[in-house]
Amino acid sequence: MISDNDKVNLSADKQLPRQESVDENKKKKRRIKSKARQKIPHGIIKLTLEAFSNDPYAFLQSSPELFRVLSELDINKGKINKYYFDNYITEREYADLLSQITPITQKDLFSREEAIRLLELTAAIGLNNDLQFRPIVLKAAQCLGLDMNEEKDITRLIRKGEIAHRAEVVRGLLLSFDWSGSLLEVSLLGKDNKIRNAAEKLIGCVSIADKLFPCDQDCRLPHYDKIITLDKSAFFSILDTNATNFKMLSSEFLKLIDSRVVIVCPAEVLFSVISYVRKVSGASIAEDILKNSKNVFRLICTLPKLKKLIFSVMFYEACEGLDISSLYAVLFARMSGTPLLASDYAVINAYEKMSDIEERLFPQETISQK
């Protein structure tokens, strides 16, 4: 016979596992909710980035600030520590390393050892932005088995060792070093190499007899960070070997490309450049410029708001004499809060003086550059 006390104990024993099961179910529900909360923000970010990738200028029209933030995120994603040798060598050491480079660069063909040493020295003293020296760097990489026209990722092992630093001496060419600065690997980043090749094909691809934007001094280069707007005057200075500021603007252009700065080119600017080049240099060159521009620049189509504003500012004193493409570039740069790269002083002056009426033009969208 089972006593009343035993019945009570048995009943309690049966209930205990049940209580544990209820607690476990609550914990599971909490975990599921927690995971859901974690996934929702990530999902929103992913969808936002996908939407921005598909149609970035829809963001620009609704929120120039969000456009700029997302553009910078896109740049930061592939950020590389490029110059780890900065402040590493003295002036005397710099001169000594430069004297070691000179005999190698004077040769028509490099040996494997010379190519390796050349790349090591290049990373140490940063000569890669020099227009004349840059092809030598690419030639050295080619000697080590890299096809500089390749558009896929490739890595060549030079020697075994522990990688301590990486340096991208030109965009798409990534060098890996040990702690002593000895080269261990050379890598080609296919997508970036394609952009760099297209950018270099734009430099000096035409020779225009007329000085389109004559000036007696170097143009003022803007302070820029992650995104910049291109005016047609700077575009021509990059393309035209006879341009007054060709050397300086071409060198600056390569720095922008190597630094992964987003160069925004309004459709009006590109159309104006292509139309003129086709007229003076032929359709073939114009088509090549268009093709390479699509790989290098972030092209934007006409924004309805700016079309209306052009008629509001065309009689503004600072805008006197500007053609519609430059006026559009100035307005776009002001609206998006980006610096303007130009070599025509009239355009630079209009951009700087536009701040006087900027609040009236863009009461909500203006992003001040401080």
LINBELNOR-V517943 format. One record per residue. PSI is psi as a letter, one per 40 degrees, with the letter a starting at -180 (none if undefined). D_CENTER is the distance of its C-alpha to the mean C-alpha in Angstrom with 1 decimal. Layout:
# LINBELNOR-V517943
psi = [PSI/PSI]
d_center = [D_CENTER/D_CENTER]
This chain:
# LINBELNOR-V517943
psi = [h/h/i/d/d/d/d/d/d/d/d/d/d/d/d/d/d/d/d/d/d/d/d/d/d/d/d/d/d/d/d/d/d/d/d/d/d/d/d/d/d/d/d/d/d/d/d/d/d/d/d/d/d/d/g/d/e/d/d/d/d/d/g/d/d/d/d/d/d/d/d/d/d/d/d/d/d/f/h/i/h/d/g/e/e/h/e/d/i/i/d/d/d/d/d/d/d/d/d/d/d/d/d/d/d/e/i/d/i/i/i/d/d/d/d/d/d/d/d/d/d/d/d/d/e/f/e/d/e/h/d/d/d/d/d/d/d/d/d/d/d/d/d/e/e/h/h/e/e/i/f/i/h/i/h/h/h/d/i/i/i/h/h/d/i/i/h/g/d/i/h/e/h/h/h/h/i/a/d/e/e/h/h/d/i/h/i/h/h/d/d/d/d/d/d/d/d/d/d/d/d/d/h/f/e/i/h/h/d/h/h/d/g/i/i/e/i/i/i/h/h/i/h/i/c/e/i/i/h/h/i/d/d/d/d/d/d/d/d/h/d/e/i/d/f/d/d/d/d/d/d/d/d/d/d/d/d/d/e/f/h/h/h/h/h/i/d/d/d/d/d/d/d/d/d/d/d/d/d/d/e/i/d/d/d/d/d/d/d/d/d/d/d/d/d/d/i/h/h/i/i/h/h/d/d/d/d/d/d/d/e/d/e/d/e/h/d/e/e/h/e/i/i/d/d/d/d/d/d/d/d/d/d/d/d/e/f/i/i/h/h/i/e/h/d/d/d/d/d/d/d/d/e/e/d/d/e/d/d/d/d/g/d/d/e/h/h/i/g/none]
d_center = [86.3/83.0/83.4/81.7/79.7/78.4/77.4/75.4/73.7/72.9/71.5/69.2/68.1/67.1/65.1/63.1/60.9/60.4/59.1/56.7/55.4/54.8/52.9/50.7/50.0/48.9/46.6/45.1/44.5/42.8/40.5/39.7/39.0/36.8/34.8/34.5/33.3/30.6/29.5/29.4/26.5/24.5/25.4/24.5/20.9/20.6/22.0/19.8/16.6/18.2/19.3/15.9/14.5/17.6/17.7/15.0/16.9/20.1/18.5/17.6/21.3/22.8/20.6/17.8/17.5/17.0/14.4/12.3/13.2/12.3/8.9/8.5/10.4/8.3/5.5/8.7/10.3/9.1/9.3/11.6/14.2/13.7/16.6/19.5/22.0/21.2/24.6/26.2/28.2/30.6/30.9/33.8/31.9/29.0/31.6/33.2/30.1/29.3/32.9/32.4/29.4/31.2/34.0/31.7/29.4/32.6/33.5/33.1/32.9/31.7/33.6/31.9/32.7/31.4/28.0/27.7/28.8/26.4/23.3/24.8/25.4/22.0/20.4/23.1/22.8/19.2/20.2/17.3/15.8/19.2/19.4/22.8/22.2/19.0/21.1/23.5/21.0/20.2/24.0/24.8/22.6/24.4/27.7/27.0/26.8/23.2/22.8/19.7/19.9/19.8/17.5/18.7/18.4/21.1/22.5/25.3/27.6/28.8/31.1/31.9/31.1/29.4/25.6/25.0/21.6/18.5/16.4/13.6/15.1/12.8/9.9/12.0/15.1/15.9/19.2/21.5/24.3/27.4/28.5/30.0/26.9/28.4/26.1/26.6/24.1/21.6/19.1/17.1/14.2/15.1/12.2/9.7/12.8/13.2/9.9/10.9/14.4/13.8/12.0/15.0/17.4/16.6/17.4/21.2/22.0/24.6/27.4/28.7/31.9/31.7/29.7/28.0/26.8/29.2/29.0/30.8/28.1/24.5/22.3/21.1/17.4/16.1/15.0/11.5/9.6/6.7/7.3/9.6/12.2/13.5/17.2/19.3/20.7/17.5/16.9/20.4/20.0/17.4/19.6/23.0/24.5/27.1/24.9/26.0/22.6/21.3/21.0/19.4/16.8/16.1/15.6/13.3/11.3/11.0/10.1/7.0/6.2/7.5/6.0/2.4/3.1/4.1/7.2/10.2/13.2/16.5/18.9/21.5/19.4/18.7/22.4/23.7/22.0/23.0/26.5/27.1/25.9/28.1/31.0/30.9/29.5/30.3/28.9/27.7/25.2/24.1/23.6/21.5/19.2/19.0/18.3/15.5/14.0/13.9/11.8/9.2/9.3/9.8/13.5/15.7/19.5/22.1/22.6/26.4/26.4/24.8/27.3/30.1/28.7/28.6/32.3/32.6/30.8/31.8/34.9/33.2/34.1/30.6/29.5/32.5/31.8/28.2/27.8/26.6/23.1/22.4/24.3/22.2/18.9/20.6/21.8/18.6/16.8/19.8/20.1/16.5/16.7/13.7/14.3/15.3/14.7/18.1/20.8/23.8/25.6/27.0/23.6/22.6/26.0/25.9/22.6/24.1/27.5/26.3/26.2/30.0/30.1/26.9/28.9/31.2/28.4/26.3/28.8/27.0/23.3/22.7/20.3/21.4/19.2/21.2]
